[in-house]
Amino acid sequence: MNDIGVIVLGTVVLGLLGFGCRGFFINSDIHLALRMVVAAIGVGILVLVIRTVRARLSRNQKKERREVEK
């Protein structure tokens, strides 16, 4: 269930970033390679954030299970 939430969160954040930066990506004066590099950096940062959130969620779940077993 947590995986679905993280996927939805990532999709929403990516959509909001795309919507907020649409002027940059639509502008034909900016070279295509620069726009692709900026998009790749944004996706990379999003992936890192999602991995961090998933790691914390799994760590918290393991910690809660240990407390219950004692």
C-alpha positions as CSV (number, residue, x, y, z in Angstrom):
1,M,0.0,0.0,0.0
2,N,2.9,2.4,0.7
3,D,4.3,1.8,-2.7
4,I,1.1,3.0,-4.3
5,G,1.2,6.2,-2.2
6,V,4.8,6.9,-3.1
7,I,4.1,6.4,-6.8
8,V,1.1,8.7,-6.7
9,L,3.2,11.3,-4.8
10,G,5.9,11.1,-7.4
11,T,3.5,11.5,-10.2
12,V,1.8,14.5,-8.6
13,V,5.2,16.2,-7.9
14,L,6.4,15.5,-11.4
15,G,3.2,16.9,-12.8
16,L,3.4,20.1,-10.7
17,L,7.0,20.6,-11.7
18,G,6.1,20.2,-15.3
19,F,3.2,22.6,-15.0
20,G,5.3,25.2,-13.2
21,C,8.1,25.0,-15.7
22,R,6.0,24.8,-18.8
23,G,7.1,28.2,-19.9
24,F,10.7,27.1,-19.8
25,F,10.1,23.9,-21.7
26,I,7.8,25.6,-24.4
27,N,10.2,28.5,-25.1
28,S,11.8,27.8,-28.4
29,D,14.7,30.3,-27.7
30,I,16.2,27.8,-25.2
31,H,18.2,25.1,-26.8
32,L,16.6,21.6,-26.8
33,A,19.7,20.0,-25.2
34,L,19.5,22.4,-22.2
35,R,15.8,21.7,-21.8
36,M,16.5,17.9,-21.8
37,V,19.3,18.3,-19.3
38,V,17.1,20.3,-16.9
39,A,14.3,17.7,-17.2
40,A,16.8,14.9,-16.5
41,I,18.1,16.7,-13.4
42,G,14.5,17.2,-12.2
43,V,13.6,13.5,-12.7
44,G,16.8,12.5,-11.0
45,I,16.1,14.6,-7.9
46,L,12.5,13.2,-7.9
47,V,13.9,9.6,-7.9
48,L,16.2,10.4,-5.0
49,V,13.4,11.9,-3.0
50,I,11.1,8.9,-3.6
51,R,13.9,6.5,-2.7
52,T,14.5,8.4,0.6
53,V,10.8,8.4,1.5
54,R,10.5,4.7,0.8
55,A,13.6,3.9,2.9
56,R,12.2,5.9,5.8
57,L,8.8,4.2,5.6
58,S,10.3,0.8,5.5
59,R,12.7,1.6,8.4
60,N,9.7,3.0,10.5
61,Q,7.7,-0.2,9.8
62,K,10.6,-2.4,10.9
63,K,11.0,-0.4,14.0
64,E,7.3,-0.6,14.9
65,R,7.4,-4.4,14.4
66,R,10.3,-4.9,16.7
67,E,8.6,-2.9,19.5
68,V,5.5,-5.0,19.2
69,E,7.4,-8.3,19.4
70,K,9.1,-7.4,22.7
